[in-house]
Amino acid sequence: MANRSRNLTMALLDWIASEGGLRVNGAGVFLRPPRAADYAEWRDLRAASRAFLQPWEPTWPADDLTRVAFRRRLAAYARDREVGSAYSFLVFQESDGALTGGITLSNIRRGVAQMGTVGYWCGEPFARRGLTLAAARALNTFAFNTLGLHRLEAACLPHNAASRALLAKAGFEEEGFAKAYLKINGVWRDHVLFGMTTPRSRDEAPEVTVSV
């Protein structure tokens, strides 16, 4: 099992040598790492969704939507992928290729932990259409089947009913409550904690393909 996990990780590192080499296909969506050419569409979607997103996110820096800041993001994402500590994806609608949001597997710990943390955002025009749920299911399967992780974690604000429902549908279970867990919109906020472990059989995971 350890050899299989190492082989999968080495193969994945080979895939991501090129900027656009990794793609995770889900139900009606696909995920891939951000590219420089995504900037304008990403900026426009984030800008149009600012009031919708800001209550659930860290405070946006003053230059957050600039091209320079986007380039910094890309550089940080590439470093994280190279060392296997995080995988950041944009989410696209399969039918027309429209950018709908983003999803990240971060804080990856190997060794005896073999776990990571899932976070996501969705542009307001695409909210409540099942696209982020499909992305979360795809990312979960990628994490378990491709990366060989054993456990995933996530968290959301207690009053974020939509996110709590999404995580439950994606296979997470509520596991606890953390006081002042993350600084959201400038304030340290309590969070509900979620977790899930490797599905007991492949039948429990939705069909997802990873391509290069």
C-alpha positions in Angstrom: 0.0 0.0 0.0 2.9 2.4 0.9 4.5 1.6 -2.5 1.3 2.3 -4.4 0.9 5.6 -2.6 4.4 6.7 -3.4 4.0 5.6 -7.1 0.7 7.6 -7.3 2.4 10.7 -5.9 5.4 10.5 -8.2 3.1 10.0 -11.2 1.0 13.0 -10.2 4.2 15.2 -9.8 5.1 14.2 -13.3 1.6 15.3 -14.6 1.8 18.7 -13.1 5.1 19.6 -14.6 3.2 21.5 -17.2 0.8 24.3 -16.1 -2.3 22.8 -17.6 -1.5 19.2 -17.3 -3.8 18.1 -14.5 -7.6 17.9 -15.0 -10.2 16.2 -12.7 -13.5 15.4 -14.4 -16.7 15.3 -12.4 -20.4 15.2 -13.0 -21.1 18.2 -15.2 -17.9 20.0 -14.1 -14.1 19.7 -14.5 -11.4 21.0 -12.3 -7.9 22.2 -13.3 -5.2 24.4 -11.9 -5.5 28.1 -12.7 -3.6 29.6 -15.6 -2.5 33.1 -16.4 -5.1 33.2 -19.2 -7.9 32.7 -16.6 -7.2 36.1 -15.0 -9.9 38.2 -16.7 -12.7 35.6 -16.2 -11.6 35.0 -12.6 -11.5 38.7 -11.8 -14.9 39.4 -13.3 -16.6 36.5 -11.5 -15.0 37.4 -8.1 -15.8 41.1 -8.5 -19.4 40.4 -9.4 -19.7 38.0 -6.5 -17.9 40.1 -3.9 -20.9 40.9 -1.6 -22.0 37.2 -1.9 -18.6 35.8 -1.0 -17.1 38.3 1.5 -19.2 37.2 4.6 -17.7 33.7 4.3 -14.0 34.5 3.4 -11.0 36.2 4.9 -10.8 39.9 4.2 -9.8 40.6 0.7 -6.5 42.6 0.3 -6.8 46.0 -1.4 -5.1 44.6 -4.5 -6.8 41.2 -4.5 -8.3 41.4 -8.0 -5.2 42.8 -9.7 -3.2 40.9 -12.3 -0.1 41.2 -10.1 -1.9 39.6 -7.2 -3.3 36.8 -9.5 0.3 36.1 -10.6 1.4 35.8 -7.0 -1.4 33.3 -6.5 -0.3 31.2 -9.4 3.3 31.1 -8.2 2.1 30.1 -4.7 -0.2 27.4 -6.1 2.7 26.0 -8.3 5.0 25.8 -5.3 2.4 24.0 -3.2 1.8 21.5 -6.0 5.5 20.8 -6.5 5.9 19.8 -2.8 2.5 18.1 -2.6 1.2 20.4 0.2 -1.9 21.7 -1.7 -3.8 21.5 -5.0 -5.8 24.5 -6.0 -8.3 24.2 -8.8 -10.7 26.4 -10.7 -14.1 24.8 -11.4 -15.6 24.9 -14.9 -19.0 24.0 -16.2 -18.6 21.1 -18.6 -21.4 22.2 -21.0 -19.8 25.6 -22.0 -16.5 25.8 -20.2 -17.7 28.7 -18.0 -15.7 29.4 -14.8 -18.0 28.8 -11.8 -15.7 29.0 -8.8 -12.7 27.3 -7.1 -11.9 24.5 -4.8 -8.7 23.6 -3.0 -7.2 20.6 -1.2 -4.7 22.2 1.3 -2.8 21.5 4.5 -1.9 18.0 3.2 -0.1 16.0 5.8 1.6 12.7 5.0 3.2 10.3 7.4 0.8 8.8 9.9 -1.9 11.5 9.1 -2.5 11.1 5.3 -5.1 13.9 5.4 -6.0 17.3 3.9 -8.4 20.2 4.1 -11.1 21.0 1.6 -12.2 24.6 0.9 -14.2 26.1 -1.9 -16.0 29.1 -3.3 -18.7 29.6 -5.9 -19.6 32.7 -8.0 -23.0 34.0 -7.2 -24.4 33.4 -10.7 -23.7 29.7 -10.3 -24.8 29.2 -6.7 -27.3 26.5 -5.7 -27.1 24.6 -9.0 -25.2 21.6 -7.7 -21.9 22.6 -9.4 -19.9 23.1 -6.2 -21.3 19.8 -4.9 -20.1 18.0 -8.0 -16.7 19.7 -7.6 -16.4 18.6 -4.0 -17.3 15.0 -4.9 -14.7 15.1 -7.7 -12.0 16.5 -5.4 -12.8 13.9 -2.7 -12.3 11.1 -5.1 -9.1 12.7 -6.4 -7.8 13.0 -2.9 -8.6 9.4 -2.0 -8.0 7.5 -5.2 -5.2 9.5 -6.8 -3.3 11.0 -3.9 -4.0 8.0 -1.6 -5.1 10.2 1.4 -7.0 8.6 4.2 -9.0 11.5 5.7 -10.4 14.9 4.6 -11.5 17.8 6.7 -13.6 20.9 6.2 -15.2 23.6 8.2 -17.9 26.3 7.8 -19.6 29.0 9.9 -22.5 27.6 12.0 -25.1 29.7 10.2 -23.9 28.8 6.7 -26.8 26.4 6.0 -25.9 26.0 2.3 -22.4 25.0 3.1 -23.4 22.6 5.8 -25.9 20.9 3.5 -23.3 20.7 0.7 -20.7 19.1 2.9 -23.2 16.5 4.1 -24.2 15.6 0.6 -20.5 15.3 -0.4 -20.0 12.7 2.3 -18.7 14.7 5.2 -20.0 14.2 8.8 -20.2 16.9 11.4 -17.6 16.1 14.0 -17.4 19.0 16.4 -17.2 22.8 17.0 -14.2 25.0 17.2 -14.2 28.4 18.9 -12.6 31.3 17.1 -11.3 28.8 14.5 -10.6 31.1 11.5 -10.5 34.8 10.8 -13.4 35.5 8.5 -14.1 38.9 7.1 -11.8 40.4 9.7 -13.3 38.6 12.8 -12.2 35.4 14.5 -15.2 33.2 14.0 -16.5 29.9 15.5 -16.8 27.0 13.0 -18.5 23.6 12.6 -15.9 20.9 11.8 -16.5 18.2 9.3 -14.6 15.1 8.3 -14.6 12.0 6.1 -12.4 9.0 5.7 -11.6 6.8 2.7 -14.7 5.2 1.4 -14.9 1.5 2.4 -15.3 0.5 -1.2 -15.0 2.1 -4.6 -18.8 1.7 -5.0 -19.2 4.5 -2.4 -17.3 7.0 -4.5 -18.8 8.8 -7.5 -17.1 8.1 -10.9 -14.4 10.7 -11.5 -11.6 10.7 -14.0 -8.2 12.4 -13.8 -6.5 13.2 -17.1 -3.5 15.0 -18.5 
